[in-house]
Amino acid sequence: MATEMDYYEQLGVSRDCDGATLKSSYRKLAMKWHPDKNPNDGAAEAKFKSISEAYDVLKDPQKRAAYDQYGHAAFTQGGGNAAGGGQGGFAGAAFNDIGDIFETIFGGGQGGGGFGGQQQQRGPARGADLRYDMEISLEDAFHGKETEIEIDVSVGCDECEGSGAEPGTGVKRCATCQGHGKVRAQQGFFVVERTCTSCQGRGEVIENPCHVCYGEGRVDKPQALEVEIPAGVDSGTRIRLTGKGEAGARGAPPGDLYIFIHLERHDIFEREGTTLFTRVPISFTLAALGGEITIPGLDGEKHEIRIPAGIQSGKQIRQRGAGMPVLRGRGNGDMVVQIEVETPTKLSKQQRQILREFQETETGDETPNSSGFFGKLKDAWEDLTD
């Protein structure tokens, strides 16, 4: 019996390679050995079919896991039964894969989600969902915006209209499984039903693959997409664009595109939900005498903030309705201004004189917190020395 070549070796990749590396290597080899580029070359045609079979197995995570564990034996038929034939053993007892055998023997919930617990879908699979990370400013998050992004994504092949077959040709019913997408094989006491490796469960095969997409029914192309960012989005907000993900193989429905929002750091405001926070330094004279300051909001308005006389550092003043919009709702959150009283570091001779005169008139009632604190220290010291 001839030794079957390792699938990873056929594609020239390591056993721990990722999906992108696998796909890239396959496409290079498929382009090299495609029958259209090697007419009347039986060896090239056999090589093309061989690498296509290897890629069909390794690109599927479940099939790849089975191959890594059992090798080619995971997909070979046993017991001499014809495809789709013979009952034998436990007559009529068919299983999807090894997982179904264990689940039947040892138990498992109805429609369980364990290994092999779900019926494998027949036909081309829906395209993969894609992720796009977008960074926007806090101003854009406040007002919302329409923008355009460009992504590289698999789309339906125009040459074959997504069928995967060369124009003018078509698909044929799989001779191995007779169009069922599954084959049965005797394994000891069990009749095991497996996905057909000839058609990968589709029930049909392409004899003459499209020279553009190599039978995939899709090609990679850059796509420009319009995206509407609603007002009020926050970091972690996810926007779904239905049907804008990767195209499904051979005309199957496309996946979705998910855009994840990330907010840039802002120079003035910090955000927490719909609340905007900002720290505002004020002079000690304004803190002592009181007055007003003006804060420009993200809404474009100038917000007058009243500073009460005697305000202390760390005090927060809330401006209702000046915060972020409620996402897909009504109204806005608040803006919270935290006051930081700044002690002057550069004083003129006249200012120093004025402050000394003020200091000479202090009675302690002007700063009750500090007076009370030092009074407690004095009492504590006297208790220690008694």
KOLDODO-341408 format. One line per 2 residues: their letters; for each residue x, y, z of N, C-alpha, C. Coordinates in pm, whole numbers. Layout:
% residues N
a	X:Y:Z:X:Y:Z:X:Y:Z  ...
***
This chain:
% residues 386
ma	85:-120:0:0:0:0:88:124:0  56:219:-85:134:342:-94:113:427:31
te	222:489:74:216:576:191:157:711:153  56:754:231:-8:883:203:79:994:259
md	97:1098:178:181:1209:218:110:1297:321  184:1343:419:129:1427:524:70:1555:465
yy	-51:1593:512:-118:1711:459:-35:1838:481  28:1850:597:108:1969:624:228:1976:528
eq	289:1860:500:402:1859:408:357:1896:267  238:1851:228:188:1884:95:173:2035:77
lg	133:2103:183:112:2248:175:235:2328:215  340:2257:261:463:2326:295:453:2416:417
vs	375:2374:518:358:2453:639:387:2368:761  410:2434:874:433:2362:998:299:2322:1060
rd	304:2228:1152:181:2175:1212:113:2278:1304  188:2380:1348:129:2480:1436:101:2612:1364
cd	95:2609:1230:72:2732:1154:-71:2782:1175  -92:2912:1159:-226:2967:1173:-302:2961:1040
ga	-431:3001:1044:-516:2991:926:-469:3078:811  -415:3196:842:-370:3287:736:-251:3229:660
tl	-157:3169:734:-40:3108:671:-83:2990:585  -175:2911:638:-227:2795:565:-290:2838:433
ks	-373:2940:439:-444:2988:321:-348:3045:218  -250:3121:263:-154:3182:173:-71:3077:100
sy	-26:2975:174:53:2868:112:-29:2791:11  -155:2762:46:-241:2688:-47:-262:2765:-177
rk	-287:2893:-168:-314:2973:-288:-192:2979:-381  -74:2988:-323:46:2988:-406:62:2855:-480
la	40:2745:-407:53:2613:-469:-57:2589:-571  -179:2634:-538:-291:2614:-631:-267:2690:-762
mk	-211:2808:-751:-181:2886:-870:-73:2816:-954  23:2755:-885:133:2688:-956:87:2562:-1027
wh	1:2482:-963:-35:2351:-1016:-173:2346:-1080  -240:2459:-1094:-374:2459:-1152:-371:2403:-1294
pd	-469:2316:-1331:-472:2254:-1464:-468:2355:-1578  -525:2474:-1557:-523:2573:-1665:-381:2619:-1697
kn	-292:2617:-1598:-154:2658:-1621:-65:2540:-1659  -120:2421:-1648:-43:2301:-1683:-130:2208:-1769
pn	-167:2252:-1889:-256:2171:-1975:-192:2039:-2013  -278:1936:-2015:-235:1802:-2056:-121:1747:-1968
dg	-118:1790:-1845:-16:1744:-1750:-86:1671:-1636  -90:1539:-1648:-160:1459:-1548:-100:1470:-1410
aa	33:1483:-1403:99:1493:-1272:61:1623:-1203  54:1733:-1281:15:1861:-1223:-129:1856:-1174
ea	-218:1793:-1251:-359:1781:-1210:-371:1702:-1081  -293:1593:-1071:-297:1511:-949:-244:1590:-831
kf	-138:1670:-855:-82:1752:-749:-184:1855:-702  -257:1917:-797:-358:2017:-762:-469:1955:-677
ks	-514:1836:-717:-619:1769:-639:-568:1732:-501  -440:1693:-492:-383:1652:-364:-375:1768:-266
is	-325:1884:-314:-315:1998:-222:-453:2055:-187  -549:2043:-280:-685:2088:-252:-748:2003:-143
ea	-724:1872:-150:-776:1782:-47:-715:1814:89  -583:1840:89:-516:1873:215:-570:2002:274
yd	-589:2102:189:-638:2231:238:-781:2222:290  -867:2145:220:-1006:2129:263:-1015:2070:403
vl	-919:1984:437:-920:1923:570:-862:2020:674  -747:2080:646:-678:2160:747:-742:2296:772
kd	-819:2348:677:-882:2479:700:-1002:2469:793  -1055:2347:813:-1168:2325:903:-1113:2287:1041
pq	-1138:2367:1147:-1080:2339:1278:-1111:2200:1332  -1234:2151:1313:-1270:2019:1365:-1199:1908:1288
kr	-1196:1922:1155:-1128:1821:1074:-978:1823:1101  -925:1944:1119:-781:1955:1147:-746:1888:1279
aa	-832:1908:1380:-809:1844:1510:-813:1692:1498  -910:1642:1420:-920:1497:1400:-797:1445:1326
yd	-751:1519:1226:-633:1475:1150:-509:1477:1237  -494:1581:1320:-378:1590:1408:-372:1471:1504
qy	-489:1421:1543:-492:1312:1640:-484:1174:1574  -555:1157:1461:-565:1023:1401:-499:1011:1264
gh	-454:1124:1207:-395:1119:1075:-499:1087:968  -456:1025:861:-547:993:750:-655:894:792
aa	-630:818:898:-730:720:944:-859:787:989  -850:916:1022:-971:987:1067:-1072:1003:955
ft	-1028:987:830:-1117:1013:717:-1132:894:623  -1068:783:654:-1079:666:567:-1197:580:606
qg	-1253:510:508:-1364:419:533:-1308:283:572  -1378:215:659:-1331:85:706:-1434:-23:685
gg	-1391:-150:706:-1484:-262:703:-1526:-304:565  -1473:-242:458:-1505:-286:324:-1642:-249:276
na	-1718:-165:351:-1851:-126:307:-1843:-24:195  -1931:-30:100:-1937:68:-7:-1988:200:48
ag	-1954:308:-21:-1999:439:23:-2149:444:32  -2195:488:148:-2338:501:167:-2407:368:187
gg	-2331:259:192:-2394:127:196:-2390:65:331  -2410:-66:331:-2404:-162:439:-2445:-118:577
qg	-2521:-199:646:-2556:-172:784:-2461:-249:874  -2483:-378:892:-2391:-461:970:-2384:-418:1114
gf	-2329:-509:1201:-2311:-475:1342:-2441:-430:1405  -2441:-310:1462:-2562:-250:1516:-2641:-193:1399
ag	-2724:-271:1340:-2796:-230:1220:-2874:-102:1244  -2855:-10:1151:-2932:114:1157:-2876:216:1253
aa	-2772:182:1329:-2716:278:1424:-2605:356:1357  -2633:478:1319:-2534:561:1249:-2490:676:1337
fn	-2363:710:1325:-2308:817:1407:-2236:917:1317  -2238:1042:1358:-2171:1145:1279:-2021:1132:1284
di	-1963:1104:1403:-1819:1094:1416:-1788:1026:1548  -1658:1021:1581:-1617:953:1703:-1685:1013:1826
gd	-1707:1143:1824:-1772:1209:1937:-1912:1155:1961  -1986:1127:1853:-2121:1072:1869:-2117:935:1932
if	-2014:856:1901:-2003:723:1961:-1989:735:2112  -1896:820:2157:-1878:839:2301:-2002:896:2366
et	-2069:987:2298:-2188:1049:2354:-2300:947:2369  -2310:853:2273:-2414:751:2279:-2385:651:2390
if	-2256:613:2406:-2221:513:2507:-2229:572:2647  -2168:690:2666:-2154:746:2800:-2259:851:2834
gg	-2345:882:2738:-2451:978:2767:-2417:1115:2718  -2517:1202:2720:-2500:1340:2673:-2637:1399:2653
gq	-2649:1529:2674:-2778:1596:2664:-2832:1596:2524  -2958:1623:2511:-3021:1634:2382:-2960:1751:2307
gg	-2909:1719:2187:-2850:1827:2108:-2732:1890:2179  -2656:1809:2257:-2550:1862:2340:-2445:1936:2262
gg	-2379:2026:2330:-2279:2109:2264:-2138:2056:2283  -2122:1929:2329:-1989:1873:2349:-1926:1834:2217
fg	-1814:1765:2224:-1741:1722:2106:-1831:1634:2020  -1854:1675:1895:-1937:1595:1806:-2083:1602:1837
gq	-2127:1695:1921:-2266:1697:1963:-2361:1758:1863  -2313:1828:1763:-2401:1893:1669:-2392:1827:1533
qq	-2504:1819:1465:-2509:1764:1331:-2433:1858:1237  -2342:1801:1158:-2265:1886:1069:-2350:1934:953
qr	-2338:2061:924:-2418:2122:819:-2369:2075:683  -2463:2040:597:-2428:2001:463:-2432:2122:372
gp	-2338:2124:277:-2335:2235:183:-2233:2340:226  -2209:2438:139:-2111:2542:170:-2146:2617:299
ar	-2043:2647:376:-2064:2711:505:-2076:2862:490  -2152:2923:579:-2165:3069:584:-2028:3131:604
ga	-2007:3249:547:-1879:3317:559:-1848:3357:702  -1722:3376:728:-1678:3411:864:-1712:3555:898
dl	-1739:3579:1027:-1756:3717:1076:-1618:3782:1087  -1613:3912:1064:-1488:3986:1070:-1495:4095:1177
ry	-1378:4135:1223:-1367:4241:1325:-1282:4355:1270  -1329:4479:1301:-1253:4598:1263:-1250:4691:1384
dm	-1129:4733:1425:-1115:4822:1540:-1101:4966:1491  -1188:5054:1542:-1188:5194:1499:-1166:5286:1619
ei	-1070:5378:1604:-1043:5476:1710:-1103:5610:1668  -1182:5670:1756:-1246:5798:1726:-1223:5894:1843
sl	-1242:6024:1815:-1226:6125:1919:-1350:6131:2007  -1336:6193:2124:-1450:6209:2215:-1554:6300:2152
ed	-1509:6398:2073:-1603:6487:2004:-1689:6408:1904  -1626:6315:1830:-1701:6233:1736:-1799:6141:1809
af	-1757:6092:1925:-1847:6008:2004:-1966:6090:2055  -1943:6218:2083:-2051:6303:2132:-2153:6332:2021
hg	-2104:6371:1905:-2194:6414:1797:-2236:6300:1704  -2158:6190:1701:-2180:6088:1598:-2119:6134:1466
ke	-2099:6040:1376:-2039:6077:1248:-2062:5968:1145  -2049:6005:1020:-2046:5908:911:-1905:5907:855
te	-1850:5787:838:-1714:5776:790:-1702:5658:696  -1591:5649:629:-1567:5540:534:-1444:5462:579
ie	-1454:5331:574:-1340:5245:607:-1309:5158:487  -1188:5109:480:-1148:5017:373:-1090:4891:437
id	-1142:4776:397:-1096:4649:451:-1071:4553:337  -979:4459:359:-958:4349:264:-1045:4233:309
vs	-1133:4190:222:-1230:4086:259:-1259:3997:140  -1294:3873:167:-1333:3781:61:-1473:3817:12
vg	-1486:3828:-119:-1616:3857:-181:-1642:3752:-288  -1767:3741:-331:-1803:3644:-433:-1724:3666:-561
cd	-1678:3557:-621:-1598:3565:-744:-1688:3605:-861  -1652:3713:-929:-1731:3757:-1044:-1717:3664:-1163
ec	-1601:3601:-1176:-1576:3516:-1293:-1671:3398:-1298  -1690:3331:-1183:-1777:3212:-1180:-1909:3240:-1110
eg	-1932:3367:-1072:-2053:3408:-1001:-2071:3330:-870  -1958:3300:-807:-1961:3236:-676:-1979:3086:-677
sg	-1990:3024:-795:-2013:2879:-799:-1887:2799:-772  -1771:2857:-801:-1645:2784:-787:-1605:2707:-910
ae	-1696:2695:-1006:-1669:2618:-1129:-1633:2712:-1243  -1545:2665:-1329:-1506:2743:-1447:-1631:2778:-1528
pg	-1642:2904:-1575:-1759:2942:-1655:-1782:2846:-1771  -1907:2809:-1790:-1941:2713:-1894:-1944:2570:-1846
tg	-1894:2547:-1725:-1900:2413:-1666:-1990:2418:-1544  -2002:2309:-1476:-2089:2306:-1358:-2036:2212:-1253
vk	-2121:2175:-1162:-2084:2081:-1055:-2153:1948:-1081  -2096:1842:-1027:-2152:1707:-1043:-2181:1647:-906
rc	-2275:1558:-905:-2305:1486:-781:-2184:1402:-744  -2149:1405:-616:-2034:1330:-568:-2057:1180:-587
at	-1963:1114:-653:-1976:971:-679:-1949:888:-555  -1876:944:-460:-1841:869:-339:-1961:852:-247
cq	-2032:963:-223:-2146:959:-130:-2280:966:-199  -2278:969:-334:-2401:977:-413:-2485:1099:-377
gh	-2417:1209:-346:-2487:1334:-320:-2537:1351:-178  -2512:1252:-90:-2561:1260:47:-2472:1346:137
gk	-2346:1360:101:-2254:1436:184:-2194:1356:297  -2239:1232:314:-2190:1146:422:-2171:1004:370
vr	-2080:932:434:-2057:791:400:-2060:710:529  -2091:583:516:-2095:493:630:-1982:391:619
aq	-1931:353:735:-1824:254:738:-1839:169:862  -1804:40:850:-1811:-53:963:-1684:-39:1045
qg	-1697:-16:1174:-1584:-10:1265:-1617:-95:1386  -1569:-218:1382:-1599:-309:1492:-1748:-335:1504
ff	-1804:-301:1619:-1946:-323:1644:-2032:-208:1591  -1971:-103:1544:-2047:16:1509:-2048:42:1359
vv	-2157:101:1316:-2164:158:1182:-2147:308:1200  -2036:361:1153:-2003:502:1175:-2033:581:1049
er	-2104:691:1066:-2134:781:955:-2043:902:964  -1970:927:855:-1874:1037:853:-1903:1129:735
tc	-1853:1251:749:-1860:1344:637:-1775:1291:522  -1827:1299:403:-1757:1250:285:-1635:1339:260
ts	-1516:1277:250:-1394:1354:228:-1377:1395:82  -1447:1330:-7:-1435:1365:-150:-1500:1499:-180
cq	-1615:1525:-116:-1688:1650:-143:-1696:1739:-20  -1632:1696:93:-1635:1772:217:-1776:1799:266
gr	-1866:1703:244:-2002:1714:296:-2097:1793:208  -2050:1840:92:-2136:1923:8:-2229:1839:-79
ge	-2193:1717:-104:-2275:1631:-189:-2247:1651:-337  -2157:1741:-370:-2126:1769:-509:-1980:1809:-521
vi	-1923:1789:-639:-1783:1819:-662:-1768:1904:-788  -1660:1978:-791:-1629:2062:-907:-1513:1995:-982
en	-1539:1952:-1105:-1435:1885:-1183:-1340:1986:-1247  -1390:2105:-1280:-1308:2206:-1345:-1317:2336:-1265
pc	-1230:2354:-1162:-1240:2472:-1077:-1214:2601:-1154  -1276:2707:-1108:-1259:2841:-1166:-1111:2881:-1160
hv	-1058:2936:-1269:-917:2972:-1274:-886:3098:-1195  -990:3170:-1150:-968:3292:-1071:-970:3262:-922
cy	-1069:3190:-876:-1084:3164:-732:-1042:3022:-693  -1004:2939:-792:-958:2803:-767:-1061:2718:-693
ge	-1187:2737:-729:-1293:2654:-673:-1354:2705:-545  -1298:2814:-488:-1351:2866:-362:-1482:2942:-381
gr	-1502:3000:-499:-1622:3082:-522:-1610:3221:-464  -1489:3259:-418:-1468:3390:-358:-1322:3430:-374
vd	-1299:3559:-376:-1164:3613:-389:-1146:3729:-291  -1022:3761:-258:-994:3872:-168:-988:4003:-246
kp	-1062:4103:-198:-1062:4234:-262:-1076:4343:-155  -1013:4458:-176:-1036:4569:-83:-1176:4626:-105
qa	-1245:4653:6:-1382:4705:-1:-1392:4834:80  -1455:4936:20:-1482:5062:91:-1625:5057:144
le	-1640:5080:274:-1771:5070:337:-1804:5199:412  -1929:5242:400:-1978:5357:476:-2025:5309:613
ve	-1979:5377:717:-2014:5340:854:-2074:5460:925  -2187:5440:988:-2252:5547:1066:-2226:5523:1214
ip	-2156:5617:1277:-2127:5608:1420:-2234:5686:1495  -2319:5622:1573:-2425:5695:1645:-2368:5777:1760
ag	-2434:5887:1792:-2392:5971:1904:-2406:5893:2035  -2306:5907:2121:-2310:5841:2251:-2230:5713:2261
vd	-2163:5671:2152:-2085:5548:2159:-1973:5563:2260  -1928:5450:2312:-1821:5449:2412:-1721:5342:2373
sg	-1606:5341:2437:-1509:5234:2412:-1575:5099:2442  -1561:5006:2348:-1623:4875:2363:-1756:4863:2292
tr	-1813:4975:2247:-1937:4968:2169:-1911:4890:2041  -2002:4801:2007:-1986:4717:1888:-2095:4750:1787
ir	-2054:4781:1666:-2147:4813:1557:-2145:4698:1457  -2261:4645:1427:-2270:4528:1338:-2316:4570:1199
lt	-2240:4531:1098:-2279:4552:959:-2314:4415:900  -2443:4389:889:-2490:4259:845:-2450:4232:700
gk	-2395:4113:678:-2360:4071:543:-2235:4134:486  -2157:4207:569:-2037:4272:520:-1910:4199:565
ge	-1927:4076:615:-1811:3995:652:-1759:3918:532  -1690:3809:561:-1632:3728:455:-1741:3654:377
ag	-1727:3651:245:-1823:3580:162:-1820:3431:192  -1935:3365:185:-1939:3221:202:-1883:3151:80
ar	-1831:3030:99:-1775:2954:-13:-1887:2910:-107  -1861:2922:-236:-1950:2871:-340:-2094:2920:-325
ga	-2106:3050:-306:-2239:3110:-305:-2309:3108:-171  -2245:3058:-65:-2309:3057:68:-2319:3201:120
pp	-2411:3226:214:-2430:3363:266:-2303:3417:330  -2282:3549:322:-2164:3608:385:-2182:3621:536
gd	-2071:3641:606:-2077:3668:749:-2103:3816:774  -2086:3858:897:-2109:3997:936:-1976:4064:972
ly	-1976:4195:965:-1860:4274:1007:-1894:4345:1137  -1809:4328:1237:-1829:4393:1367:-1722:4499:1386
if	-1766:4623:1408:-1675:4735:1430:-1671:4765:1579  -1553:4756:1639:-1535:4783:1782:-1478:4924:1799
ih	-1545:5004:1881:-1509:5144:1899:-1409:5160:2014  -1308:5244:1991:-1211:5281:2096:-1200:5434:2096
le	-1211:5495:2213:-1205:5640:2224:-1061:5687:2249  -1022:5792:2176:-892:5853:2199:-892:5927:2333
rh	-775:5942:2390:-762:6018:2515:-789:6165:2487  -865:6231:2575:-901:6371:2555:-816:6460:2646
di	-785:6580:2598:-699:6671:2676:-768:6728:2798  -900:6741:2794:-972:6810:2902:-1065:6716:2979
fe	-1139:6633:2907:-1243:6554:2972:-1205:6407:2985  -1255:6348:3093:-1253:6204:3111:-1398:6158:3115
re	-1421:6040:3062:-1559:5994:3050:-1584:5873:3139  -1700:5871:3201:-1746:5754:3275:-1894:5738:3248
gt	-1927:5646:3157:-2066:5633:3113:-2107:5758:3037  -2215:5821:3081:-2260:5945:3017:-2210:6069:3090
tl	-2127:6051:3193:-2077:6164:3272:-1939:6205:3223  -1919:6336:3207:-1789:6391:3172:-1726:6455:3296
ft	-1600:6424:3322:-1528:6479:3436:-1415:6569:3386  -1394:6680:3455:-1280:6765:3425:-1230:6830:3553
rv	-1099:6853:3561:-1038:6921:3677:-1004:7063:3636  -1045:7161:3717:-1024:7301:3683:-946:7369:3796
pi	-825:7417:3768:-751:7493:3870:-803:7637:3877  -821:7688:3999:-863:7828:4017:-770:7894:4118
sf	-767:8025:4114:-681:8099:4207:-739:8094:4348  -651:8114:4447:-700:8107:4585:-790:8226:4617
tl	-771:8337:4544:-860:8453:4568:-1000:8424:4515  -1009:8358:4398:-1141:8322:4346:-1207:8221:4438
aa	-1126:8129:4492:-1181:8030:4585:-1233:8098:4711  -1161:8201:4757:-1201:8269:4880:-1321:8360:4859
lg	-1320:8434:4749:-1425:8534:4727:-1544:8482:4648  -1524:8370:4572:-1632:8319:4487:-1636:8394:4355
ge	-1713:8343:4262:-1726:8406:4132:-1777:8307:4029  -1740:8325:3904:-1785:8236:3796:-1669:8204:3704
it	-1673:8083:3646:-1579:8044:3542:-1660:7990:3424  -1600:7990:3306:-1668:7942:3186:-1596:7817:3134
ip	-1672:7711:3112:-1618:7586:3060:-1683:7558:2924  -1604:7548:2816:-1664:7511:2687:-1696:7361:2685
gl	-1819:7328:2654:-1861:7189:2653:-1844:7125:2517  -1854:6991:2511:-1848:6920:2383:-1968:6952:2296
dg	-2073:7005:2357:-2192:7041:2281:-2178:7175:2209  -2061:7240:2226:-2038:7367:2161:-2087:7486:2241
ek	-2148:7462:2355:-2199:7570:2440:-2094:7610:2543  -2104:7735:2590:-2021:7783:2699:-2099:7770:2828
he	-2050:7690:2919:-2122:7662:3043:-2065:7747:3157  -2149:7831:3216:-2110:7916:3327:-2120:7836:3457
ir	-2009:7823:3525:-2002:7748:3650:-1985:7846:3766  -2079:7849:3858:-2072:7940:3973:-1984:7880:4081
ip	-1886:7957:4124:-1793:7914:4229:-1837:7977:4361  -1885:7900:4457:-1924:7960:4585:-1801:8006:4664
ag	-1817:8114:4739:-1708:8165:4822:-1665:8061:4924  -1532:8047:4941:-1480:7953:5040:-1470:7810:4991
iq	-1482:7787:4861:-1476:7650:4808:-1338:7590:4833  -1333:7460:4858:-1208:7391:4888:-1165:7302:4769
sg	-1036:7272:4763:-984:7181:4661:-1054:7046:4671  -1086:6988:4556:-1152:6857:4553:-1303:6865:4546
kq	-1358:6984:4572:-1503:7000:4565:-1550:6984:4420  -1659:6911:4402:-1713:6886:4268:-1842:6964:4248
ir	-1852:7025:4130:-1972:7099:4092:-2032:7032:3969  -2158:6999:3976:-2225:6924:3870:-2307:7017:3781
qr	-2285:7006:3650:-2362:7082:3552:-2456:6983:3481  -2583:6991:3511:-2681:6895:3458:-2695:6908:3306
ga	-2699:6791:3239:-2728:6787:3096:-2614:6828:3006  -2495:6848:3059:-2381:6890:2976:-2286:6775:2947
gm	-2329:6651:2979:-2244:6535:2956:-2270:6469:2821  -2239:6340:2812:-2250:6266:2686:-2395:6228:2656
pv	-2431:6220:2528:-2566:6175:2493:-2587:6028:2533  -2709:5993:2562:-2745:5854:2589:-2749:5781:2457
lr	-2673:5672:2444:-2666:5598:2319:-2803:5543:2279  -2847:5582:2160:-2977:5539:2106:-3091:5568:2204
gr	-3074:5675:2280:-3178:5713:2375:-3202:5863:2370  -3256:5917:2476:-3287:6059:2481:-3213:6123:2597
gn	-3173:6249:2579:-3110:6324:2687:-2960:6304:2694  -2900:6377:2788:-2755:6373:2810:-2726:6351:2957
gd	-2606:6303:2982:-2559:6293:3119:-2512:6429:3170  -2433:6427:3275:-2388:6553:3339:-2239:6576:3316
mv	-2200:6700:3337:-2058:6736:3340:-2022:6768:3485  -1917:6706:3534:-1874:6727:3672:-1740:6798:3671
vq	-1736:6917:3735:-1615:6999:3741:-1555:6985:3881  -1433:6933:3886:-1364:6920:4015:-1269:7038:4032
ie	-1286:7111:4142:-1209:7232:4167:-1074:7198:4231  -968:7258:4178:-835:7244:4236:-785:7387:4268
ve	-777:7423:4397:-732:7557:4436:-580:7562:4424  -531:7658:4345:-388:7670:4319:-325:7776:4408
tp	-223:7737:4481:-150:7832:4565:-52:7909:4478  -49:8042:4488:41:8120:4403:188:8091:4436
tk	270:8085:4334:413:8056:4351:500:8177:4321  446:8276:4251:521:8398:4219:439:8519:4265
ls	491:8591:4363:421:8706:4419:509:8831:4407  443:8942:4378:515:9071:4377:535:9117:4520
kq	619:9221:4537:644:9277:4669:516:9330:4731  434:9393:4649:308:9449:4698:213:9338:4743
qr	206:9231:4664:118:9120:4699:162:9055:4831  291:9040:4847:341:8982:4972:302:9070:5093
qi	314:9200:5075:280:9293:5182:132:9282:5217  48:9272:5114:-96:9261:5137:-127:9132:5213
lr	-62:9023:5174:-86:8895:5241:-37:8897:5385  74:8965:5411:122:8976:5549:22:9054:5635
ef	-30:9162:5578:-131:9239:5650:-254:9155:5678  -294:9074:5579:-408:8985:5599:-377:8884:5709
qe	-254:8829:5706:-215:8729:5805:-221:8786:5946  -184:8912:5960:-184:8974:6093:-325:8992:6148
te	-423:8995:6058:-562:9014:6103:-635:8881:6121  -571:8770:6090:-638:8639:6099:-670:8606:6245
tg	-787:8551:6266:-829:8508:6400:-842:8357:6411  -838:8289:6299:-859:8144:6297:-997:8107:6250
de	-1089:8203:6261:-1226:8175:6214:-1233:8167:6062  -1133:8225:5994:-1135:8224:5848:-1110:8083:5792
tp	-1033:8003:5867:-1000:7866:5822:-1032:7768:5934  -1159:7737:5954:-1198:7654:6069:-1140:7513:6065
ns	-1121:7458:5947:-1068:7322:5940:-925:7314:5991  -839:7406:5944:-699:7403:5989:-688:7442:6136
sg	-769:7541:6179:-766:7580:6320:-808:7466:6410  -912:7395:6370:-959:7282:6449:-857:7171:6454
ff	-788:7146:6340:-689:7040:6335:-572:7069:6429  -519:7191:6421:-405:7224:6507:-446:7232:6653
gk	-573:7264:6677:-621:7261:6815:-620:7119:6870  -658:7023:6788:-655:6883:6830:-512:6836:6854
lk	-418:6881:6767:-278:6844:6788:-227:6896:6921  -265:7020:6954:-221:7082:7081:-274:7003:7200
da	-403:6966:7193:-462:6889:7303:-394:6754:7318  -364:6689:7203:-300:6557:7208:-160:6567:7269
we	-87:6674:7237:46:6692:7290:42:6716:7442  -54:6795:7485:-65:6822:7630:-100:6694:7706
dl	-181:6608:7647:-215:6481:7713:-92:6392:7727  -4:6398:7627:116:6313:7630:217:6363:7733
td	219:6495:7754:319:6552:7845:275:6563:7989  145:6538:8013:95:6546:8152:147:6430:8233
***
